[in-house]
Amino acid sequence: MTPPTATLQQPAFAAPQAATARGLVTIVVPARNEAAAIGATLRRMPLATLRAVGLDAEVLVLDGNSTDATAAIARDCGATVIPDRSHDGKGRALRDARPLFRGDYVVMLDADGTYPPDAIPSLLVPLLVGEADIAMGRRKPVKGAMTLSHKAGNLALSTAARLLYGQRCPDLCTGLWAFRSDALRSLPLQSKRFGLEAELFALACRRRLRIAQVRTDYLPRRGTGSVAKLRFGRDGTRIVLRLLRTRLSRMPRDPAQTLPAAAPAAVTAPSEGGQA
């Protein structure tokens, strides 16, 4: 049986052991043509909150060959930009960049302004106190953030994931995740685009990792209105196929824990409140 998930709601970073936390958090922000949103996203990173409990942070932007000013804005905000040289999408960009993640913990969130960065500390709590290996943001959409069709599509996909893997999955398509670094490195990822989130959940179940669900607000997209990039007709089919493929495939005997630990050059990131 797969380990049960926990549903947590953490309004503040106040876990019993958080005060003695130590380590480095790698915050990964996949982005493609998000010039309208990425600056605000990076400036709101809760770095001061993390430092207050002993956690340092590095911010890496995975740029998906943006044709706007996304990369330039990210650099101006102090983030390290890693270009996606494969042109294969978010999933491939994460796989290729994974050896560069220096953190003891890895947080991933989208750059489009839909996920409040101040949710990051709450997402880390179940990892820091040893209750989970992976945490997923369980979205609570504010008005105008998600259409009825996207709510229905996400419910259908989440239900499919629960039935296939026998584990609670209230929000399969969330773009907010936190991992213990060794847990992320153990996942033999293969997806390229929107199948990434489904594959993360599916492989975590196959690896029998402990998954926590942490409630977080979900906000309207910046720049491109309230229309999400994911299209459930086309992409939903791919996500279901990814769930099926991962469920039926043979898992490698040895987890992919031997990724080279090549660290990027010194990383700087915007401080909380938008000051460099």
N, C-alpha and C positions, 0 to 999 in steps of 0.2 A: 504494500500500500504506500501511496505517496504521503509525505508528511502534511498535516493540515496547514492551511493558511490562517493568519490572524488578521483581523480588521482593527486597525488602530486609528485613533483620532488624537493628534498631538497639537494642541493649540500653541504650545510654547516648547522651547528646547530645555526641558527640565527633567530629564531622565535621572534615575537614582545614581547611575555611574557616569553620567555625562560630565560631571565636574572634573573627573580624573582622566578624561579622554586624551589620547595622544595619537599623533600620526598625521598623515598627509591625505587630503581629499583631492582627487582629480575630478574637476567639473568639466564635462564634455558637452559641447553645444553644437549639434549638427545644424548646418544652415545652408540654404540656397536661395539667393535673391531675397534676403530678409533685411535690406537696408533700412526699412521703415521701423523695424522692431528690435534689431539686435543691439543697438546702442543702449536702449532702455533696459533690455534684459541683462546685459553685462553690468551696467551701473548699479543694478539692484541686487547683485550677488551679496549674500549675507556673510561677507568675509570677516567682519568684525565680530559677529556672533560666533562664528567658528573659532576664531582666535581666542575668544574669551574662555573657551573650554579646552584650549590646548591643541586645536586642530589647525594646521596650516592648509593652504589651498593653492592649486594651480588651475588655470582656466584655459582650456583648449577648444578652439572653434574648428570644427571639421567643415571646411568650405567645399560645397558641392558644385564647383565650377561656376560660381555666381557671375552674372554679367552686369551686376550693379555694384554699389559701393560697399557691399557686405564685408568683404575682407579688410578693406581700408578702415572702416569704422571699428571693426573688431581689434585691429592693431592699435588704433588710436585709444581704445579703451584699455589697452594693456594686455590683451589676451594673446596667446600664441596661436597663429593660424596654420592649420595643416591642410594643404590642398588635397582634394580627392583626385588623384591622377588616373584612377581607373575609369572614371565617368560612369560607374555602375550603380551609383545611388548610395543611400544612407547606410544600408547594411554592410555593403562592401567597404565603405569608408571607415566604419567602426572596426571591422575586422583588420584592415590594414594599419589603423592607427593604434590598435590595442597594445603592441609592444612599447609604445611611447608613454603609456600611462604609468606614472611613477607612484601613484597614491596607494595607500593601504585600503582606501575606499574609493569607489568611482560612482559619480552621480551623472546621469544623462538627462537633459531636458531640451525641448525644442526651443528654437530661437524666435518664434513668431509671436511671443507675448502672451500665449495662452496659459502658460504655467507660471505662477508667481515664484520667483527665485527664493523668496523668504520661506517657502515650504521645504527647502533643502534640509535645514537642521532637523525638522520633524521627521523627514524621511530617513535620516541617518540614525535616529534614536534606536529602533529595534536592532540595528546592526551593532551599535556601540554597546548595548546591554546584553548582547549575545542571544537575542530572541529569534533572529532571522539571519539568513545568508543574503537574501535579496529583498528589497522593498519596492512595491509598485504604488504609484500614485493613483488613488481611486478618485476620479473626477466628480466634482459637484458643480455642474455648469451654472454660471450666472445667466441672467436673462440675455438672450441674443447670442450666446456663445456656441450653441450647438443646435442644428436643425432637428426636427422630428425624425427625418429620414436617417440622419447620422446616429441619433439615439437608438432607433430601432435596429439599424445595422450593427452597431456595437453590441447591443443586447444579444442579437442572433449569433454573432461571432463569439462572444463571451460564453454563451450557452453551449455552443459547439465545443469550445475548449474544455469546459467543465465535463461534458459528457465523454469526450475522448480521453481525458486524463484523470478523471475522478477527483478533481480538486477544485475548490471554489475559485472562480475567476470573475469577479464582478465588472472588470474593466480591462479587457484584453488589449485594446488599442491605445492605452495610455502612452504618452510620450515622456513620462517622468519616472525615472528608475534610480535605484541606488543598489550598489553591489559591494560585498566584500571583494577585494581585488582577486583573491585566489578563486572565489566562486565564478567571477566573470571569466577568468582565464581558463576555467575548466570546461567552458561551453564550446563545443565544436561548431561554431557558427558557419552557416553556408548561405544565408539569404542575402539579397542585394538591396531591395527597396522596402516597401511597406510590409513585407513579411517579417521584418526584423523583430518587432514586438511580439508577434505570435511565436516566433522561434525562441526568443528569450524565455517566455513562459513555458513552452513545451520542453525545451532542453532542461530547464530547471527542474521540472517535474520528473523527467527521465533520470536526472542526476540525483533525485531525492533531496533536493535542497529545500530549506525552509523559506517560505515566501510570506512576507507581511504585506498587508494592504493598508495604506495610509491615506485618509481622506484629504483632499486638497481642492481648492477652488479651481475652476476652469473658466478662463476669461475669453472675450472676443478676440479674434485675430487682429493684429495691427497691419495696416498697409493694404491688405487685399480683402478687407471687409470681413464678413463672418463666414465666408466660404472656405471650408477646409480643403486641403490639397488631396486628401484621400477620397477616392471615388469608390463607393461600396459595390457598384455593379462590377467593375473591372477588378479593382484591388481586393474586394471582398472574396472573389473567387480564388485569387492567388493566396490570400491568407488561409482560407480553408484547405487549399492544397498543401500549403506549408505545414499546417497542423497535422494533416493526414500523413504527409511524407515523413515528418519527424516521429510520429507515433509508430509508424511501421518500419522505420529504418533500424539497422543495427548500430548501436552506440559503440564508439571506439572503446577498447578496453582501458587505455590509458588516457585520462583527461588531458586536455591541451594546457598543461600547467608549466610547460617548458618554453613558453614564448620568450624570445630574447628581451632582456630588461634594458633596452637601449633608451636612455632618458633624453628628452629634448634639452635644448639649451635652457639657461635660467629663465624661468617663467615668471612674469609679472601679471598682476590682475588688478582690476579696478577695486578700490576699497568700497566698503558699504557707504552708501549715500552719494556715490558718483565721484568721489575724489580719487585722483590717481595716487 
